[in-house]
Amino acid sequence: MTLALHRRNFLALGAAAAATVATGRSALAATPLTMQAAWINDAEFTGYFVAMDNGYYAAEGLDLTYLPGGPDVIPEASLVAGKADLALTTPDTTVKAIVEQGAKFKIIGTQYQKNPIGIVSLASKPIKTPQDLVGKTLAVPPVNVISVEAMLKLNKIDKAQVNIVPYAYDPTPLIKGEIDASLDFTTNVPYTIKQAGPEATSFLLYDFGFTIFNDTVVVSEDTLKAKRKELVSWLRASRKGWDENFKDPNAYPPKFADTWFKGTGRTVENEVFFNNAQKPLMEAATGIFSMSDEAIDKNIAALSEVGIKATKDMFDTSLLAEV
């Protein structure tokens, strides 16, 4: 899951970033290319695992190195440090880097058309709309408070009417009734809660005005110039991996139980739930990774609500046109 944890000031961190050991590599390919994921190996990245294991990158002439993410990994820092050629990021952190730190980045695609983050609550005490949050206690990771405040503002709710407390990605307080709701990945956490006993319900911030992408594919301007062909090949092979995965979202997670998903602490059943839940958030009429003009405009409008000034020239859709 990617909730932008610890992803600020990454330009300073990037220069000193240590090398990360790759977990997947295709030895048959000719041209090296390194990808930085945004989180630990879970169903969020199933399509890339399918593409690697099925040889799709090798068929495109790529020798792909895959770097897993995690709570202490700043994807953009890997670009700055030269560790990765492309990274999966959140658009708010990337755009802030461009605007505030002068980072020379371009967004060339997006994995999620709709950001999976949303408000999760127990079905026994459901929070179904932003209005239902009034007078309630909502746990939010510190880096996502501005997103929640934007959603409240867009729905004409004074943030003072909601008791926002810190959250550390643990649904236990919600299960115990210590809070009324949490900000989480709706593709994953409801199932985690169900495994503990109670049923959960959720809604997306996206569906209530905070219309941003997630897992945006980001490269430096230098890499875009030097490795454009390879980046197009990566997009093509990755799309093929996701298309294959979504033919049957139940099929691949069990195959990866002892490889890609080993040691994550989550059940394969959880990954199957995740893989099914993310499908409608990723699919687009023009293919996985697509960024329509309308969707880009929605991102720009939503980010402006939190004081982040995105512009259309930060998005480059020309590579997708070649896929």
C-alpha positions as CSV (number, residue, x, y, z in Angstrom):
1,M,0.0,0.0,0.0
2,T,1.2,3.5,-0.7
3,L,0.1,6.3,1.5
4,A,3.2,8.5,0.9
5,L,4.7,7.6,4.3
6,H,8.0,9.4,4.9
7,R,8.3,10.8,1.4
8,R,9.1,14.4,2.1
9,N,12.4,16.2,1.5
10,F,13.5,13.3,-0.6
11,L,15.8,15.3,-2.8
12,A,18.1,15.8,0.2
13,L,17.8,12.1,1.0
14,G,18.2,10.9,-2.5
15,A,21.9,11.8,-2.9
16,A,22.8,9.6,0.1
17,A,20.4,6.7,-0.6
18,A,21.9,3.3,-0.3
19,A,21.6,0.6,-2.9
20,T,18.6,-1.6,-2.6
21,V,18.8,-5.3,-3.5
22,A,16.7,-6.3,-6.4
23,T,14.1,-9.1,-5.9
24,G,13.4,-9.9,-9.5
25,R,15.4,-9.8,-12.6
26,S,15.2,-11.2,-16.1
27,A,18.6,-12.5,-17.1
28,L,17.7,-12.9,-20.8
29,A,17.1,-9.3,-21.6
30,A,19.7,-7.0,-23.3
31,T,19.1,-3.4,-22.0
32,P,19.2,-2.8,-18.2
33,L,16.3,-0.9,-16.7
34,T,15.5,-0.4,-13.0
35,M,12.1,0.1,-11.5
36,Q,11.4,1.3,-8.0
37,A,8.1,0.1,-6.5
38,A,6.2,2.2,-3.9
39,W,5.6,-0.5,-1.3
40,I,6.5,-4.0,-0.1
41,N,5.7,-6.9,-2.4
42,D,1.9,-7.3,-2.3
43,A,-1.0,-7.5,-4.8
44,E,-0.5,-3.9,-5.7
45,F,2.3,-5.0,-7.9
46,T,1.0,-8.3,-9.2
47,G,1.0,-7.2,-12.9
48,Y,4.8,-6.5,-12.8
49,F,5.4,-9.9,-11.2
50,V,3.4,-11.6,-13.9
51,A,5.3,-9.7,-16.6
52,M,8.7,-10.7,-15.1
53,D,7.8,-14.3,-14.5
54,N,6.2,-14.7,-18.0
55,G,9.2,-13.1,-19.7
56,Y,7.4,-10.1,-21.1
57,Y,10.2,-7.6,-20.3
58,A,12.8,-9.9,-21.8
59,A,10.7,-10.1,-24.9
60,E,10.8,-6.3,-25.1
61,G,14.6,-6.5,-24.9
62,L,14.8,-5.3,-21.3
63,D,16.9,-6.6,-18.4
64,L,14.6,-5.4,-15.6
65,T,15.7,-4.9,-12.0
66,Y,12.8,-4.6,-9.6
67,L,13.3,-2.7,-6.4
68,P,10.7,-3.3,-3.6
69,G,9.5,-0.4,-1.6
70,G,8.5,0.0,2.1
71,P,7.7,2.5,4.8
72,D,11.2,3.9,4.7
73,V,11.6,4.0,0.9
74,I,11.0,7.3,-0.9
75,P,10.4,6.3,-4.6
76,E,11.5,9.7,-6.0
77,A,14.7,9.5,-4.0
78,S,15.7,6.4,-6.0
79,L,15.4,8.5,-9.2
80,V,17.5,11.4,-7.7
81,A,20.2,9.0,-6.5
82,G,20.4,7.2,-9.8
83,K,19.3,3.9,-8.3
84,A,16.2,3.6,-10.6
85,D,15.1,4.7,-14.0
86,L,11.5,4.9,-13.1
87,A,9.4,4.9,-9.9
88,L,5.9,4.5,-8.8
89,T,4.9,7.5,-6.8
90,T,1.9,9.5,-5.5
91,P,1.2,12.6,-7.7
92,D,1.1,15.0,-4.7
93,T,4.6,14.2,-3.6
94,T,5.9,14.3,-7.1
95,V,4.3,17.5,-8.0
96,K,5.4,19.1,-4.8
97,A,9.0,18.1,-5.6
98,I,8.7,19.7,-9.0
99,V,7.2,22.9,-7.7
100,E,9.0,23.3,-4.4
101,Q,12.4,21.6,-5.0
102,G,12.9,22.0,-8.7
103,A,12.9,18.3,-9.4
104,K,13.1,17.5,-13.1
105,F,10.4,14.9,-13.2
106,K,7.8,13.8,-15.7
107,I,4.7,11.7,-15.0
108,I,4.4,9.3,-18.0
109,G,1.5,7.1,-16.8
110,T,-0.5,6.0,-13.9
111,Q,-1.3,2.6,-12.4
112,Y,-4.5,3.7,-10.6
113,Q,-7.0,5.8,-12.4
114,K,-8.7,6.2,-9.0
115,N,-6.6,6.5,-5.8
116,P,-7.4,3.4,-3.6
117,I,-7.1,5.4,-0.3
118,G,-10.4,5.9,1.5
119,I,-12.3,6.0,4.7
120,V,-12.7,2.6,6.3
121,S,-15.2,1.9,9.1
122,L,-17.0,-1.1,10.7
123,A,-20.2,-2.2,9.0
124,S,-21.9,-2.2,12.4
125,K,-21.2,1.6,12.7
126,P,-20.8,2.6,9.0
127,I,-19.3,5.8,7.8
128,K,-20.6,6.0,4.2
129,T,-20.1,9.6,3.3
130,P,-18.0,12.6,4.4
131,Q,-21.0,14.0,6.2
132,D,-21.1,10.9,8.4
133,L,-17.7,11.9,9.7
134,V,-19.0,15.0,11.5
135,G,-18.6,14.5,15.3
136,K,-16.6,11.3,14.7
137,T,-12.9,10.3,15.4
138,L,-11.0,9.6,12.2
139,A,-7.4,8.2,12.3
140,V,-5.2,9.5,9.5
141,P,-1.5,9.1,8.8
142,P,0.1,12.5,9.3
143,V,1.3,12.8,5.7
144,N,-2.3,12.3,4.5
145,V,-4.1,14.9,6.7
146,I,-4.0,17.5,3.9
147,S,-5.8,15.0,1.6
148,V,-8.5,14.4,4.1
149,E,-8.9,18.1,4.8
150,A,-9.2,18.7,1.0
151,M,-12.0,16.1,0.8
152,L,-13.8,17.7,3.7
153,K,-13.5,21.1,2.2
154,L,-14.8,19.9,-1.2
155,N,-17.8,18.5,0.7
156,K,-18.4,21.8,2.6
157,I,-17.4,20.3,6.0
158,D,-15.4,22.3,8.5
159,K,-12.4,20.2,9.5
160,A,-13.0,21.3,13.1
161,Q,-16.1,19.1,13.1
162,V,-14.0,15.9,12.7
163,N,-11.6,14.7,15.4
164,I,-8.6,13.7,13.3
165,V,-6.0,11.7,15.2
166,P,-2.7,10.1,14.1
167,Y,-2.8,6.6,12.5
168,A,0.0,4.0,12.1
169,Y,-1.5,1.6,9.6
170,D,-2.9,-0.7,12.3
171,P,-6.7,-1.5,12.2
172,T,-6.7,-2.7,15.8
173,P,-8.0,0.6,17.2
174,L,-10.9,0.5,14.7
175,I,-11.7,-3.1,15.5
176,K,-11.7,-2.3,19.3
177,G,-14.0,0.7,18.8
178,E,-11.4,3.2,19.9
179,I,-11.9,5.2,16.7
180,D,-14.8,5.5,14.3
181,A,-12.9,5.2,11.0
182,S,-9.4,5.3,9.5
183,L,-7.8,6.4,6.3
184,D,-6.5,3.2,4.6
185,F,-6.2,1.4,1.3
186,T,-9.8,0.2,0.6
187,T,-8.4,-2.6,-1.6
188,N,-6.7,-4.3,1.4
189,V,-7.7,-3.2,4.9
190,P,-11.4,-4.2,4.9
191,Y,-10.3,-7.8,4.3
192,T,-7.7,-7.6,7.0
193,I,-10.4,-6.4,9.4
194,K,-12.8,-9.2,8.3
195,Q,-10.1,-11.7,9.1
196,A,-10.1,-10.4,12.6
197,G,-13.8,-10.9,12.9
198,P,-16.0,-7.8,12.1
199,E,-17.2,-6.7,8.7
200,A,-15.9,-3.4,7.3
201,T,-17.2,-0.9,4.8
202,S,-15.4,1.9,3.0
203,F,-15.6,4.8,0.5
204,L,-12.9,6.4,-1.7
205,L,-11.8,10.0,-1.2
206,Y,-11.8,10.0,-5.0
207,D,-15.6,9.5,-5.2
208,F,-16.1,12.6,-3.0
209,G,-13.9,15.1,-4.9
210,F,-10.3,14.3,-4.2
211,T,-9.7,13.0,-7.7
212,I,-6.1,12.0,-7.9
213,F,-4.2,9.1,-9.5
214,N,-2.0,6.8,-7.5
215,D,1.2,4.8,-8.4
216,T,2.0,7.3,-11.0
217,V,4.9,6.3,-13.3
218,V,7.6,8.9,-12.9
219,V,11.0,9.4,-14.6
220,S,13.6,12.1,-14.7
221,E,13.7,14.3,-17.7
222,D,17.3,13.0,-18.4
223,T,16.1,9.4,-18.4
224,L,13.2,10.3,-20.6
225,K,15.6,11.6,-23.2
226,A,18.2,8.9,-22.9
227,K,15.9,5.8,-22.5
228,R,12.6,6.7,-24.2
229,K,12.5,3.5,-26.2
230,E,13.1,1.4,-23.1
231,L,10.4,3.2,-21.2
232,V,7.9,2.6,-23.9
233,S,8.9,-1.1,-23.9
234,W,8.5,-1.1,-20.1
235,L,5.0,0.3,-20.4
236,R,4.1,-2.2,-23.1
237,A,5.4,-5.2,-21.2
238,S,3.9,-4.0,-17.9
239,R,0.5,-3.4,-19.5
240,K,0.6,-7.0,-20.9
241,G,1.4,-8.3,-17.4
242,W,-1.6,-6.4,-15.9
243,D,-3.9,-7.5,-18.7
244,E,-2.9,-11.1,-18.1
245,N,-3.3,-10.8,-14.4
246,F,-6.8,-9.4,-14.7
247,K,-8.0,-12.2,-16.9
248,D,-8.6,-14.0,-13.6
249,P,-7.6,-11.9,-10.5
250,N,-7.9,-15.1,-8.4
251,A,-5.3,-17.0,-10.3
252,Y,-1.9,-15.4,-9.8
253,P,-1.6,-14.5,-6.1
254,P,-1.6,-18.2,-5.0
255,K,1.2,-18.8,-7.5
256,F,3.3,-16.1,-5.8
257,A,2.7,-17.3,-2.2
258,D,6.2,-18.7,-1.9
259,T,8.0,-16.2,-4.1
260,W,7.0,-12.6,-4.5
261,F,4.6,-12.6,-1.5
262,K,6.8,-14.6,0.8
263,G,7.4,-13.0,4.2
264,T,4.9,-10.2,4.0
265,G,2.9,-11.4,6.9
266,R,-0.3,-11.4,5.0
267,T,-2.4,-14.3,3.8
268,V,-2.7,-15.2,0.1
269,E,-6.5,-14.8,0.5
270,N,-5.8,-11.2,1.4
271,E,-3.8,-10.7,-1.7
272,V,-6.6,-12.3,-3.8
273,F,-9.1,-9.9,-2.3
274,F,-6.7,-7.0,-3.0
275,N,-6.1,-8.1,-6.6
276,N,-9.9,-8.2,-7.3
277,A,-10.6,-4.9,-5.5
278,Q,-8.0,-3.0,-7.4
279,K,-9.1,-4.0,-10.9
280,P,-11.9,-1.4,-11.3
281,L,-9.6,1.3,-10.0
282,M,-7.0,0.5,-12.6
283,E,-8.8,-0.3,-15.8
284,A,-9.2,2.4,-18.5
285,A,-10.9,2.2,-21.9
286,T,-7.5,3.1,-23.5
287,G,-5.5,0.6,-21.4
288,I,-3.7,0.3,-18.1
289,F,-1.5,3.4,-17.4
290,S,-3.6,5.7,-19.5
291,M,-3.9,9.4,-18.6
292,S,-6.8,11.2,-20.3
293,D,-6.9,15.0,-20.6
294,E,-10.0,14.9,-18.4
295,A,-8.3,12.8,-15.7
296,I,-5.2,15.0,-15.7
297,D,-7.5,18.1,-15.3
298,K,-9.2,16.4,-12.4
299,N,-5.8,15.8,-10.7
300,I,-4.8,19.4,-11.2
301,A,-8.0,20.6,-9.7
302,A,-7.9,18.2,-6.7
303,L,-4.2,19.1,-6.0
304,S,-5.0,22.8,-6.1
305,E,-7.4,22.2,-3.2
306,V,-4.4,21.3,-1.0
307,G,-2.2,24.1,-2.3
308,I,-0.2,22.0,-4.8
309,K,0.0,23.8,-8.1
310,A,0.2,21.1,-10.8
311,T,0.3,22.0,-14.5
312,K,-0.3,19.9,-17.6
313,D,3.3,20.0,-18.7
314,M,4.2,17.8,-15.7
315,F,2.3,15.0,-17.4
316,D,3.7,13.4,-20.6
317,T,1.3,11.1,-22.5
318,S,3.3,10.8,-25.6
319,L,5.0,7.5,-24.6
320,L,1.6,5.9,-24.0
321,A,0.7,6.9,-27.5
322,E,3.6,4.7,-28.7
323,V,2.5,1.7,-26.6
